[in-house]
Amino acid sequence: MPPLRTKNEAALISGHKAFQRPMAEGIKLLNTIQDVYLNHDVTVA
């Protein structure tokens, strides 16, 4: 798979994967991604 070129591509893939799971599990996945994005201690994803 080629590397992602934009944040939008990453968001589309994350959303797609989250909604393939049961609702509670998908919401937990999206919340975890948001927590990492908002954490200023994380400098490399």
PyMOL Python script that loads the backbone (N, CA, C, O; Angstrom):
from pymol import cmd

cmd.read_pdbstr("""\
ATOM      1  N   MET A   1       0.841  -1.172   0.000  1.00  0.00           N
ATOM      2  CA  MET A   1       0.000   0.000   0.000  1.00  0.00           C
ATOM      3  C   MET A   1       0.895   1.248   0.000  1.00  0.00           C
ATOM      4  O   MET A   1       1.844   1.317   0.782  1.00  0.00           O
ATOM      5  N   PRO A   2       0.614   2.221  -0.852  1.00  0.00           N
ATOM      6  CA  PRO A   2       1.427   3.434  -0.877  1.00  0.00           C
ATOM      7  C   PRO A   2       1.197   4.262   0.380  1.00  0.00           C
ATOM      8  O   PRO A   2       0.145   4.137   1.007  1.00  0.00           O
ATOM      9  N   PRO A   3       2.149   5.102   0.763  1.00  0.00           N
ATOM     10  CA  PRO A   3       1.966   5.935   1.960  1.00  0.00           C
ATOM     11  C   PRO A   3       0.836   6.944   1.747  1.00  0.00           C
ATOM     12  O   PRO A   3       0.528   7.333   0.621  1.00  0.00           O
ATOM     13  N   LEU A   4       0.238   7.349   2.851  1.00  0.00           N
ATOM     14  CA  LEU A   4      -0.840   8.328   2.776  1.00  0.00           C
ATOM     15  C   LEU A   4      -0.252   9.695   2.436  1.00  0.00           C
ATOM     16  O   LEU A   4       0.776  10.093   2.984  1.00  0.00           O
ATOM     17  N   ARG A   5      -0.911  10.401   1.534  1.00  0.00           N
ATOM     18  CA  ARG A   5      -0.414  11.709   1.111  1.00  0.00           C
ATOM     19  C   ARG A   5      -1.012  12.858   1.905  1.00  0.00           C
ATOM     20  O   ARG A   5      -0.386  13.911   2.032  1.00  0.00           O
ATOM     21  N   THR A   6      -2.201  12.676   2.434  1.00  0.00           N
ATOM     22  CA  THR A   6      -2.858  13.775   3.134  1.00  0.00           C
ATOM     23  C   THR A   6      -3.497  13.297   4.424  1.00  0.00           C
ATOM     24  O   THR A   6      -3.698  12.102   4.636  1.00  0.00           O
ATOM     25  N   LYS A   7      -3.811  14.256   5.278  1.00  0.00           N
ATOM     26  CA  LYS A   7      -4.541  13.939   6.514  1.00  0.00           C
ATOM     27  C   LYS A   7      -5.931  13.413   6.185  1.00  0.00           C
ATOM     28  O   LYS A   7      -6.466  12.564   6.899  1.00  0.00           O
ATOM     29  N   ASN A   8      -6.515  13.922   5.098  1.00  0.00           N
ATOM     30  CA  ASN A   8      -7.854  13.476   4.723  1.00  0.00           C
ATOM     31  C   ASN A   8      -7.878  11.990   4.403  1.00  0.00           C
ATOM     32  O   ASN A   8      -8.835  11.298   4.747  1.00  0.00           O
ATOM     33  N   GLU A   9      -6.842  11.496   3.752  1.00  0.00           N
ATOM     34  CA  GLU A   9      -6.783  10.058   3.447  1.00  0.00           C
ATOM     35  C   GLU A   9      -6.743   9.253   4.734  1.00  0.00           C
ATOM     36  O   GLU A   9      -7.424   8.234   4.852  1.00  0.00           O
ATOM     37  N   ALA A  10      -5.949   9.702   5.702  1.00  0.00           N
ATOM     38  CA  ALA A  10      -5.869   9.009   6.983  1.00  0.00           C
ATOM     39  C   ALA A  10      -7.215   9.042   7.697  1.00  0.00           C
ATOM     40  O   ALA A  10      -7.626   8.049   8.297  1.00  0.00           O
ATOM     41  N   ALA A  11      -7.905  10.183   7.633  1.00  0.00           N
ATOM     42  CA  ALA A  11      -9.207  10.311   8.285  1.00  0.00           C
ATOM     43  C   ALA A  11     -10.236   9.389   7.637  1.00  0.00           C
ATOM     44  O   ALA A  11     -11.037   8.766   8.333  1.00  0.00           O
ATOM     45  N   LEU A  12     -10.217   9.301   6.320  1.00  0.00           N
ATOM     46  CA  LEU A  12     -11.166   8.429   5.629  1.00  0.00           C
ATOM     47  C   LEU A  12     -10.949   6.976   6.010  1.00  0.00           C
ATOM     48  O   LEU A  12     -11.908   6.243   6.250  1.00  0.00           O
ATOM     49  N   ILE A  13      -9.697   6.558   6.067  1.00  0.00           N
ATOM     50  CA  ILE A  13      -9.388   5.171   6.420  1.00  0.00           C
ATOM     51  C   ILE A  13      -9.769   4.895   7.873  1.00  0.00           C
ATOM     52  O   ILE A  13     -10.334   3.844   8.174  1.00  0.00           O
ATOM     53  N   SER A  14      -9.465   5.830   8.779  1.00  0.00           N
ATOM     54  CA  SER A  14      -9.807   5.654  10.194  1.00  0.00           C
ATOM     55  C   SER A  14     -11.308   5.540  10.375  1.00  0.00           C
ATOM     56  O   SER A  14     -11.785   4.663  11.096  1.00  0.00           O
ATOM     57  N   GLY A  15     -12.058   6.426   9.724  1.00  0.00           N
ATOM     58  CA  GLY A  15     -13.514   6.383   9.832  1.00  0.00           C
ATOM     59  C   GLY A  15     -14.081   5.095   9.273  1.00  0.00           C
ATOM     60  O   GLY A  15     -14.988   4.501   9.855  1.00  0.00           O
ATOM     61  N   HIS A  16     -13.547   4.667   8.148  1.00  0.00           N
ATOM     62  CA  HIS A  16     -14.012   3.427   7.525  1.00  0.00           C
ATOM     63  C   HIS A  16     -13.780   2.243   8.451  1.00  0.00           C
ATOM     64  O   HIS A  16     -14.667   1.411   8.639  1.00  0.00           O
ATOM     65  N   LYS A  17     -12.586   2.169   9.029  1.00  0.00           N
ATOM     66  CA  LYS A  17     -12.277   1.060   9.931  1.00  0.00           C
ATOM     67  C   LYS A  17     -13.136   1.112  11.192  1.00  0.00           C
ATOM     68  O   LYS A  17     -13.564   0.075  11.698  1.00  0.00           O
ATOM     69  N   ALA A  18     -13.387   2.317  11.699  1.00  0.00           N
ATOM     70  CA  ALA A  18     -14.194   2.449  12.917  1.00  0.00           C
ATOM     71  C   ALA A  18     -15.623   1.977  12.677  1.00  0.00           C
ATOM     72  O   ALA A  18     -16.215   1.339  13.547  1.00  0.00           O
ATOM     73  N   PHE A  19     -16.181   2.280  11.514  1.00  0.00           N
ATOM     74  CA  PHE A  19     -17.580   1.940  11.266  1.00  0.00           C
ATOM     75  C   PHE A  19     -17.763   0.509  10.786  1.00  0.00           C
ATOM     76  O   PHE A  19     -18.897   0.073  10.591  1.00  0.00           O
ATOM     77  N   GLN A  20     -16.686  -0.228  10.593  1.00  0.00           N
ATOM     78  CA  GLN A  20     -16.790  -1.655  10.292  1.00  0.00           C
ATOM     79  C   GLN A  20     -16.900  -2.479  11.567  1.00  0.00           C
ATOM     80  O   GLN A  20     -17.135  -3.686  11.510  1.00  0.00           O
ATOM     81  N   ARG A  21     -16.734  -1.840  12.700  1.00  0.00           N
ATOM     82  CA  ARG A  21     -16.757  -2.519  13.995  1.00  0.00           C
ATOM     83  C   ARG A  21     -18.098  -2.254  14.690  1.00  0.00           C
ATOM     84  O   ARG A  21     -18.870  -1.405  14.245  1.00  0.00           O
ATOM     85  N   PRO A  22     -18.373  -2.981  15.781  1.00  0.00           N
ATOM     86  CA  PRO A  22     -19.550  -2.650  16.581  1.00  0.00           C
ATOM     87  C   PRO A  22     -19.458  -1.195  17.057  1.00  0.00           C
ATOM     88  O   PRO A  22     -18.358  -0.683  17.262  1.00  0.00           O
ATOM     89  N   MET A  23     -20.597  -0.529  17.234  1.00  0.00           N
ATOM     90  CA  MET A  23     -20.612   0.907  17.507  1.00  0.00           C
ATOM     91  C   MET A  23     -19.736   1.302  18.695  1.00  0.00           C
ATOM     92  O   MET A  23     -18.952   2.245  18.581  1.00  0.00           O
ATOM     93  N   ALA A  24     -19.844   0.620  19.815  1.00  0.00           N
ATOM     94  CA  ALA A  24     -19.057   0.986  21.002  1.00  0.00           C
ATOM     95  C   ALA A  24     -17.564   0.866  20.731  1.00  0.00           C
ATOM     96  O   ALA A  24     -16.782   1.718  21.152  1.00  0.00           O
ATOM     97  N   GLU A  25     -17.173  -0.180  20.036  1.00  0.00           N
ATOM     98  CA  GLU A  25     -15.758  -0.395  19.711  1.00  0.00           C
ATOM     99  C   GLU A  25     -15.259   0.669  18.723  1.00  0.00           C
ATOM    100  O   GLU A  25     -14.139   1.162  18.854  1.00  0.00           O
ATOM    101  N   GLY A  26     -16.087   1.016  17.742  1.00  0.00           N
ATOM    102  CA  GLY A  26     -15.716   2.043  16.773  1.00  0.00           C
ATOM    103  C   GLY A  26     -15.555   3.410  17.413  1.00  0.00           C
ATOM    104  O   GLY A  26     -14.628   4.151  17.084  1.00  0.00           O
ATOM    105  N   ILE A  27     -16.461   3.747  18.331  1.00  0.00           N
ATOM    106  CA  ILE A  27     -16.370   5.031  19.032  1.00  0.00           C
ATOM    107  C   ILE A  27     -15.113   5.075  19.881  1.00  0.00           C
ATOM    108  O   ILE A  27     -14.427   6.096  19.933  1.00  0.00           O
ATOM    109  N   LYS A  28     -14.810   3.967  20.549  1.00  0.00           N
ATOM    110  CA  LYS A  28     -13.588   3.908  21.367  1.00  0.00           C
ATOM    111  C   LYS A  28     -12.347   4.103  20.490  1.00  0.00           C
ATOM    112  O   LYS A  28     -11.411   4.796  20.888  1.00  0.00           O
ATOM    113  N   LEU A  29     -12.336   3.496  19.304  1.00  0.00           N
ATOM    114  CA  LEU A  29     -11.217   3.646  18.376  1.00  0.00           C
ATOM    115  C   LEU A  29     -11.053   5.105  17.953  1.00  0.00           C
ATOM    116  O   LEU A  29      -9.944   5.639  17.976  1.00  0.00           O
ATOM    117  N   LEU A  30     -12.155   5.748  17.566  1.00  0.00           N
ATOM    118  CA  LEU A  30     -12.077   7.153  17.145  1.00  0.00           C
ATOM    119  C   LEU A  30     -11.643   8.056  18.298  1.00  0.00           C
ATOM    120  O   LEU A  30     -10.870   8.992  18.089  1.00  0.00           O
ATOM    121  N   ASN A  31     -12.128   7.790  19.510  1.00  0.00           N
ATOM    122  CA  ASN A  31     -11.715   8.585  20.669  1.00  0.00           C
ATOM    123  C   ASN A  31     -10.231   8.417  20.961  1.00  0.00           C
ATOM    124  O   ASN A  31      -9.560   9.379  21.336  1.00  0.00           O
ATOM    125  N   THR A  32      -9.717   7.208  20.794  1.00  0.00           N
ATOM    126  CA  THR A  32      -8.294   6.961  21.008  1.00  0.00           C
ATOM    127  C   THR A  32      -7.454   7.718  19.990  1.00  0.00           C
ATOM    128  O   THR A  32      -6.426   8.300  20.339  1.00  0.00           O
ATOM    129  N   ILE A  33      -7.887   7.713  18.736  1.00  0.00           N
ATOM    130  CA  ILE A  33      -7.164   8.459  17.691  1.00  0.00           C
ATOM    131  C   ILE A  33      -7.167   9.945  18.019  1.00  0.00           C
ATOM    132  O   ILE A  33      -6.144  10.612  17.865  1.00  0.00           O
ATOM    133  N   GLN A  34      -8.308  10.475  18.473  1.00  0.00           N
ATOM    134  CA  GLN A  34      -8.381  11.887  18.843  1.00  0.00           C
ATOM    135  C   GLN A  34      -7.452  12.192  20.009  1.00  0.00           C
ATOM    136  O   GLN A  34      -6.791  13.230  20.016  1.00  0.00           O
ATOM    137  N   ASP A  35      -7.393  11.302  20.994  1.00  0.00           N
ATOM    138  CA  ASP A  35      -6.513  11.520  22.147  1.00  0.00           C
ATOM    139  C   ASP A  35      -5.060  11.613  21.714  1.00  0.00           C
ATOM    140  O   ASP A  35      -4.315  12.459  22.210  1.00  0.00           O
ATOM    141  N   VAL A  36      -4.652  10.751  20.794  1.00  0.00           N
ATOM    142  CA  VAL A  36      -3.265  10.794  20.304  1.00  0.00           C
ATOM    143  C   VAL A  36      -3.025  12.094  19.541  1.00  0.00           C
ATOM    144  O   VAL A  36      -1.988  12.735  19.716  1.00  0.00           O
ATOM    145  N   TYR A  37      -3.972  12.484  18.700  1.00  0.00           N
ATOM    146  CA  TYR A  37      -3.829  13.704  17.913  1.00  0.00           C
ATOM    147  C   TYR A  37      -3.716  14.937  18.811  1.00  0.00           C
ATOM    148  O   TYR A  37      -2.955  15.855  18.503  1.00  0.00           O
ATOM    149  N   LEU A  38      -4.462  14.968  19.912  1.00  0.00           N
ATOM    150  CA  LEU A  38      -4.480  16.127  20.796  1.00  0.00           C
ATOM    151  C   LEU A  38      -3.352  16.129  21.823  1.00  0.00           C
ATOM    152  O   LEU A  38      -3.134  17.134  22.499  1.00  0.00           O
ATOM    153  N   ASN A  39      -2.636  15.016  21.945  1.00  0.00           N
ATOM    154  CA  ASN A  39      -1.546  14.901  22.929  1.00  0.00           C
ATOM    155  C   ASN A  39      -0.300  15.601  22.389  1.00  0.00           C
ATOM    156  O   ASN A  39       0.263  15.184  21.376  1.00  0.00           O
ATOM    157  N   HIS A  40       0.124  16.659  23.065  1.00  0.00           N
ATOM    158  CA  HIS A  40       1.284  17.429  22.605  1.00  0.00           C
ATOM    159  C   HIS A  40       2.602  16.702  22.837  1.00  0.00           C
ATOM    160  O   HIS A  40       3.629  17.100  22.286  1.00  0.00           O
ATOM    161  N   ASP A  41       2.589  15.643  23.644  1.00  0.00           N
ATOM    162  CA  ASP A  41       3.803  14.853  23.862  1.00  0.00           C
ATOM    163  C   ASP A  41       4.129  13.948  22.692  1.00  0.00           C
ATOM    164  O   ASP A  41       5.267  13.502  22.552  1.00  0.00           O
ATOM    165  N   VAL A  42       3.139  13.670  21.844  1.00  0.00           N
ATOM    166  CA  VAL A  42       3.342  12.813  20.685  1.00  0.00           C
ATOM    167  C   VAL A  42       3.820  13.680  19.532  1.00  0.00           C
ATOM    168  O   VAL A  42       3.115  14.588  19.093  1.00  0.00           O
ATOM    169  N   THR A  43       5.041  13.389  19.037  1.00  0.00           N
ATOM    170  CA  THR A  43       5.598  14.202  17.955  1.00  0.00           C
ATOM    171  C   THR A  43       5.715  13.426  16.651  1.00  0.00           C
ATOM    172  O   THR A  43       5.843  14.025  15.583  1.00  0.00           O
ATOM    173  N   VAL A  44       5.671  12.092  16.728  1.00  0.00           N
ATOM    174  CA  VAL A  44       5.769  11.259  15.525  1.00  0.00           C
ATOM    175  C   VAL A  44       4.659  10.222  15.598  1.00  0.00           C
ATOM    176  O   VAL A  44       4.500   9.532  16.604  1.00  0.00           O
ATOM    177  N   ALA A  45       3.894  10.123  14.517  1.00  0.00           N
ATOM    178  CA  ALA A  45       2.804   9.146  14.516  1.00  0.00           C
ATOM    179  C   ALA A  45       3.268   7.857  13.880  1.00  0.00           C
ATOM    180  O   ALA A  45       2.495   6.904  13.783  1.00  0.00           O
TER     181      ALA A  45
END
""", "prot")
cmd.dss("prot")
cmd.show_as("cartoon", "prot")
cmd.util.cbc("prot")
cmd.orient("prot")
